[in-house]
Amino acid sequence: MKICIMGAGAMGCMFGAKYIKSGQEVVLVDGWQNHVDAINAEGLFVERNGEVYNVKIPATLSAEDAKEILGGTADLVMIFCKGMDTEKFVKNSMPVVDEHTCFLTLQNGIGNPEVIGRFVSHDRVFFGGASAGSVLLGPGKIRDTTSDRAGALIHIMPLDRVINDRCVEVAEVISKAGMSTAAELYAEQYVWEKLCLNCCVNAPGVLTRLSLKDMTNDRDGFVLYDMIVKEVSEVARAKGVDVDFEHLRSFVHMAGHKSPHYASMLQDAKNKRPLELSTITGAIVREGKKYSIPTPVNETIMRLASMVSNHYADQWY
């Protein structure tokens, strides 16, 4: 399969490396010149479980060059970017897209598949949730932190909610790359599970500056998580997504219980970058208004985090 990965950050590089090792044709597209140059010059270095391996994988700054490298259009385009950049990344990918090209997004939050669906038929837009992780260490270097646990790591489904042969084929390609993947309509529950976790750890992390472990094990943080989960589960059910409050509550508390990780949104705030609020906490607020579900906790957190990002230059320290 010919695969174009739009966004060669930590996750994009991890997927690219795994695809290459499993025999797929892959090209990475990213706007970071030093990163692209390092990958092309020395390959991509991947650290995993204390060991490091190197993968030769082409990288470029544009989809036009990616088309030339692939010798034509892509069978699959994967979008790896912040939610506020999805439309731009999809538009930039068009040189490698034809009427057969499929898209896959495993981005955080909700709303990204619908953005892609403005440009591609909904039966060719796949989305889902992934229990996978990666850290960008520097130009041409990542650390793969994906768990070795058994069971499906990734669940995907088409935007039109009808499982088709192409979706199954993409799932098989990812599974062959070493990440067990299932094509199933239940994937939407996993999307909301991950969304709920992100609502608990990202914007609250910006405000508290704490790791997942510290927020989860704090008495006030524990209560706050429950309040967030309650609103998220009510919005999900209003949208027709079958989620269970107790399951989500248990999931988010267990996910952060021992994790020293600092949420990506907190890392963005530390580096004074724009925050991915619109597709995470902001999405709960927006969908809550649409279905007349009150979301005062998420809205308060969203507005406070927005104030932080709107005034980086004005902050005391």
Steps between C-alpha positions, in 0.01 A plus 500: 500500500622851416465715812551873541525623859413867535670617817824326597492571870535233766196294395543549126860383518408201717238382252733567208778292655268208571354511149847498342609204711191308386568561130273793412598798282499809718591867476493753784389859436587763759578870513797476737802531272761376751289193577449417133870551423608279794270215393617515140866522596523234772162327514250506785631383838240324713558425868285225648539313830854629541614395151545717191445404138530700179250511214568640154187693407459787254388834639405820321347841554213466253242256364612589147841348578331210680309413182825487307663280765202260502484495122137611503214568739470336841270215596482639853561844649538522878445837666709574809456858620321711759127532441519867406732408209302210353346692210837643399666158510223340292522776238878465489466125441291534182791448254525135618123444501279351228152344497634181662707652782379436855568714806557389857502724807580388853521859625389602845152636549199498269410684180813420300341226283219739408757758388669241277155400375460841338761398245462121471198268480404378846552132414871580448548689826596271789537606862546338838687476825853378559664374817843594369760751603818665379730786600697722264856521636645731236558519124479145363458338844196361684420272793224242441309465829218277374397227741577137418167389645284247316175588327412764244702819537306687232133504399391669176179555306382701194339839538181372334472237777504206255797262524643444150777295341744791487460565872567133571804510270644803683446325833687196368791715382533664842475162673774367272713793616477367855207698641193280532212684331130426470256646247175525693218743570581479871802718418295809582483397865880491508514847345283634781697309761816669383320834470387470862857434614626797301235725654620394845874539447567762232333832584508424876872429456547845345339656807669288769836430328487152651570155359219249449606314814498812716160615375341156532625436853412843631172508694367803312625362170317173565174688553560722197554197277164360607329829418659510154413137430138557598460779244685311226291185548174700492599673176607170343171332583309798362686445172402133501840363603464210743737591785483415867589755769651247739714348225628840386561606858702187573691534173620858553599443863694184419666655193654778705553323833869419448584710194775763541406635155427870447208542260580624149288812548704592808818450297355732235417761764850476647640571153241775439335321209129507401284257696288222348189598694237511224494124433538388863351699790352752258327220311318387816381855561391541138319166482345561840339822375381318188317238707405730791731315742656733761881482509601768754813319620645443155404852388671658800815297441493582127467873558777506761735304271409735213598795717838340561568450129367844405739677737833319497685831467311659789553234766692577816720187473 
